[in-house]
């Protein structure tokens, strides 16, 4: 998934026009952008690669770097912007989110039926993971535990009407990764 920036080289147009002159200021600006992009991609230092623990198949968990500082003030606008950059339309929380663990739900931008959702988990200001499902909701969050609910579809159920008992999962951050009890299944909305 697009967790790291992709750098592409762009050639000047070919044809009868002369190639633009790339001066030192432009080269300097490009070098600064390249260094910034590599720094955010985790290429600049020792880090753990993104992993998906075997006991949490529905999770995307990022464990790179040290545990985030939970005492940081939470910048909701920045969190919503990050979710939008991942091509999701966030559901803006109705009130303040207690931390250090916070969750914000989003829907795939442009989804025709709304059955492409993700819950993004922040510890302090850092995104530490997410859960993706067709349909889900955040039931509660108290700053240390987030409870999500996943409707369950049985074979033959129409998209509007899951007939199975919804599953609830309590999600916590243990300092290095998210843990769900019970674990989120690989196919979170189906029996």
C-alpha positions as semicolon CSV with decimal commas, in nm:
position;residue;x (nm);y (nm);z (nm)
1;X;0,000;0,000;0,000
2;X;0,136;0,352;-0,066
3;X;0,315;0,393;0,266
4;X;0,634;0,526;0,110
5;X;0,671;0,809;-0,141
6;X;0,750;0,704;-0,495
7;X;1,014;0,909;-0,672
8;X;1,002;0,923;-1,048
9;X;1,231;1,089;-1,296
10;X;1,065;1,322;-1,542
11;X;1,237;1,391;-1,872
12;X;1,198;1,727;-2,040
13;X;0,979;1,714;-2,350
14;X;1,150;1,618;-2,672
15;X;1,103;1,782;-3,005
16;X;1,195;2,117;-3,151
17;X;1,226;2,302;-2,821
18;X;1,545;2,333;-2,628
19;X;1,567;2,160;-2,293
20;X;1,518;2,399;-2,001
21;X;1,826;2,516;-1,819
22;X;1,840;2,359;-1,472
23;X;2,024;2,602;-1,250
24;X;2,185;2,554;-0,912
25;X;1,876;2,680;-0,719
26;X;1,657;2,415;-0,879
27;X;1,914;2,141;-0,816
28;X;1,936;2,250;-0,451
29;X;1,559;2,243;-0,412
30;X;1,540;1,897;-0,570
31;X;1,817;1,772;-0,339
32;X;1,628;1,901;-0,032
33;X;1,306;1,732;-0,153
34;X;1,491;1,406;-0,216
35;X;1,649;1,408;0,131
36;X;1,311;1,486;0,290
37;X;1,140;1,208;0,095
38;X;1,406;0,954;0,185
39;X;1,385;1,056;0,549
40;X;1,009;1,000;0,559
41;X;1,049;0,672;0,374
42;X;1,266;0,534;0,650
43;X;1,574;0,501;0,429
44;X;1,795;0,725;0,636
45;X;1,852;0,506;0,940
46;X;1,798;0,172;1,103
47;X;1,434;0,076;1,123
48;X;1,216;-0,228;1,132
49;X;1,029;-0,302;0,807
50;X;0,651;-0,283;0,799
51;X;0,512;-0,610;0,928
52;X;0,178;-0,780;0,958
53;X;0,179;-1,005;1,265
54;X;0,040;-1,351;1,201
55;X;-0,213;-1,316;1,482
56;X;-0,363;-1,000;1,329
57;X;-0,424;-1,074;0,959
58;X;-0,671;-0,785;0,916
59;X;-0,416;-0,528;1,034
60;X;-0,159;-0,317;0,859
61;X;0,089;-0,245;1,137
62;X;0,382;-0,009;1,121
63;X;0,651;-0,079;1,378
64;X;0,941;0,122;1,233
65;X;1,137;0,332;1,480
66;X;1,096;0,386;1,852
67;X;0,758;0,401;2,023
68;X;0,594;0,741;1,972
69;X;0,579;0,994;2,254
70;X;0,222;0,977;2,390
71;X;0,252;1,316;2,560
72;X;0,249;1,501;2,227
73;X;-0,059;1,715;2,171
74;X;-0,286;1,560;1,908
75;X;-0,320;1,761;1,588
76;X;-0,650;1,644;1,442
77;X;-0,613;1,849;1,123
78;X;-0,279;1,681;1,047
79;X;-0,424;1,336;1,115
80;X;-0,718;1,402;0,883
81;X;-0,481;1,529;0,613
82;X;-0,269;1,214;0,643
83;X;-0,580;0,997;0,600
84;X;-0,682;1,199;0,293
85;X;-0,334;1,154;0,142
86;X;-0,393;0,779;0,167
87;X;-0,702;0,830;-0,055
88;X;-0,960;0,794;0,221
89;X;-1,228;1,041;0,321
90;X;-1,211;1,061;0,701
91;X;-1,516;1,069;0,923
92;X;-1,446;1,379;1,131
93;X;-1,483;1,295;1,502
94;X;-1,772;1,472;1,676
95;X;-1,573;1,559;1,985
96;X;-1,219;1,556;2,121
97;X;-1,033;1,226;2,105
98;X;-0,871;1,119;2,431
99;X;-0,528;0,970;2,392
100;X;-0,268;0,852;2,368
101;X;-0,440;0,589;2,145
102;X;-0,690;0,742;1,905
103;X;-0,883;0,600;1,608
104;X;-1,034;0,775;1,308
105;X;-1,248;0,595;1,052
106;X;-1,234;0,666;0,681
107;X;-1,401;0,550;0,362
108;X;-1,220;0,497;0,031
109;X;-1,256;0,826;-0,154
110;X;-1,495;0,776;-0,444
111;X;-1,642;0,451;-0,313
112;X;-1,974;0,394;-0,488
113;X;-2,135;0,196;-0,206
114;X;-1,930;0,285;0,105
115;X;-1,809;-0,073;0,150
116;X;-1,442;0,015;0,155
117;X;-1,351;0,140;0,500
118;X;-1,045;0,164;0,721
119;X;-0,987;0,261;1,082
120;X;-0,659;0,447;1,134
121;X;-0,491;0,418;1,475
122;X;-0,272;0,699;1,609
123;X;-0,053;0,680;1,918
124;X;0,036;1,032;2,012
125;X;0,056;1,194;1,669
126;X;0,204;0,892;1,493
127;X;0,000;0,658;1,272
128;X;0,076;0,312;1,414
129;X;-0,158;0,096;1,208
130;X;-0,498;0,042;1,055
131;X;-0,772;-0,214;1,004
132;X;-0,935;-0,249;0,663
133;X;-1,279;-0,402;0,607
134;X;-1,574;-0,361;0,378
135;X;-1,790;-0,220;0,657
136;X;-1,705;-0,142;1,019
137;X;-1,760;0,111;1,294
138;X;-1,582;0,248;1,597
139;X;-1,798;0,159;1,898
140;X;-1,590;0,333;2,165
141;X;-1,245;0,465;2,249
142;X;-1,111;0,575;2,586
143;X;-0,750;0,667;2,511
144;X;-0,604;0,322;2,571
145;X;-0,853;0,088;2,402
146;X;-1,053;0,125;2,081
147;X;-1,347;-0,111;2,026
148;X;-1,438;-0,172;1,662
149;X;-1,738;-0,364;1,534
150;X;-1,743;-0,564;1,211
151;X;-2,081;-0,669;1,065
152;X;-2,083;-1,031;0,952
153;X;-2,223;-1,136;0,616
154;X;-2,339;-1,491;0,556
155;X;-2,336;-1,643;0,207
156;X;-2,622;-1,496;0,006
157;X;-2,669;-1,184;0,224
158;X;-2,734;-0,869;0,021
159;X;-2,488;-0,582;0,072
160;X;-2,743;-0,388;0,274
161;X;-2,823;-0,654;0,525
162;X;-2,564;-0,865;0,705
163;X;-2,746;-1,142;0,894
164;X;-2,461;-1,265;1,113
165;X;-2,382;-1,148;1,465
166;X;-2,134;-0,856;1,447
167;X;-1,789;-0,921;1,591
168;X;-1,631;-0,675;1,835
169;X;-1,256;-0,633;1,879
170;X;-1,075;-0,439;2,151
171;X;-0,760;-0,283;2,000
172;X;-0,464;-0,166;2,213
173;X;-0,112;-0,045;2,137
174;X;0,155;-0,229;2,337
175;X;0,438;0,018;2,269
176;X;0,552;-0,148;1,949
177;X;0,241;-0,282;1,773
178;X;-0,137;-0,298;1,778
179;X;-0,304;-0,597;1,939
180;X;-0,669;-0,695;1,899
181;X;-0,873;-0,916;2,129
182;X;-1,006;-1,126;1,968
183;X;-0,776;-1,106;1,665
184;X;-0,926;-0,951;1,352
185;X;-0,977;-1,227;1,091
186;X;-0,828;-1,213;0,744
187;X;-1,174;-1,167;0,589
188;X;-1,325;-0,945;0,859
189;X;-1,687;-0,920;0,734
190;X;-1,759;-1,281;0,634
191;X;-1,830;-1,600;0,823
